[in-house]
Amino acid sequence: MAVLDKTVSVPLGGTRTNALSLPLGLLNKVFKRTIAIIVLLAVWEVIPRIGLVDRTFFPPFSVDIKAWWEMLVSGELGTHFQSSIARSLAGFILAIAAAIPLGLLIGWYPKLSELLTPVLELFRNTAALALLPVFILILGIGETSKIAIVFYACSWPILLNTISGVKNVDPLLIKSAKSMGLGPLRLFQKVILPASVPTIFTGIRLAGASSILVLVAAEMVGAKAGLGYLINYTQFNFQIPQMFAGIITISLLGLLFNQLLVTLERRFSSWKTQSHE
């Protein structure tokens, strides 16, 4: 009986250990991911309070987050956020719709690549913000020019990564598919396109960051709403906590946007994960 009691007690103890280790492991994982942000916010809070910087120009984080909350409750922040996200998504989606098909064609057809490469090299090295005055002169100071500048900035990382993804598909995969009798269209559909997805999504994530950064700069010129306008307006009116509230909103928007794209990438690349299991 003593032997049986010991036998039963071992799995029960092991069950308790496993039950405890699961939340502890989760907490440890969350802590590792957030420790750098926690330290940054702590430094942001302490430095102005101990006088290392002038708190008039660099308020503590608690003051800035209070201003952020007040603007959120009043609806002012929501108005600017909606204006920015609408412009950003419009240019971003148009860039995806145009750049991915073009990149697939250029990467798949060598002659088309030779024809267009000189033009691509010319424009890829021209900064989007350097062309902002041109977009404003041609398209006006309204919504069209802002969406167009976002479209231009987003197109290049998506286009170049799509081309790279198609051209760098493993030649062994292509040879194996051809040996199984796949024609050009089926080869492209079953091998080239799936193998290019991770690289394409790298370009999409880079474009997602560009869509926000370029738009904020564009909104500082001639806009009447938007996060860029908010930051510029509050700076000129010496509303420093409100200015930092706009900056915090942009950071949160970029973080959420990137996380959404990472989730989509995992979904579309699930075949790759399953192949390694």
Secondary structure, DSSP 8 states (H G I E B T S, - for coil): -HHHHHHHHHHHHHHHHHHHHHHHHHHHHHHHHHHHHHHHHHHHHHHHHTTSS-TTTS--HHHHHHHHHHHHHHTHHHHHHHHHHHHHHHHHHHHHHHHHHHHHHHHH-HHHHHHHHHHHHHHHTS-TGGGHHHHHHHH-SSHHHHHHHHHHHHHHHHHHHHHHHHHTS-HHHHHHHHHTT--HHHHIIIIIHHHHHHHHHHHHHHHHHHHHHHHHHHHTTT-SSSHHHHHHHHHHTT-HHHHHHHHHHHHHHHHHHHHHHHHHHHHHTHHHHHHH-
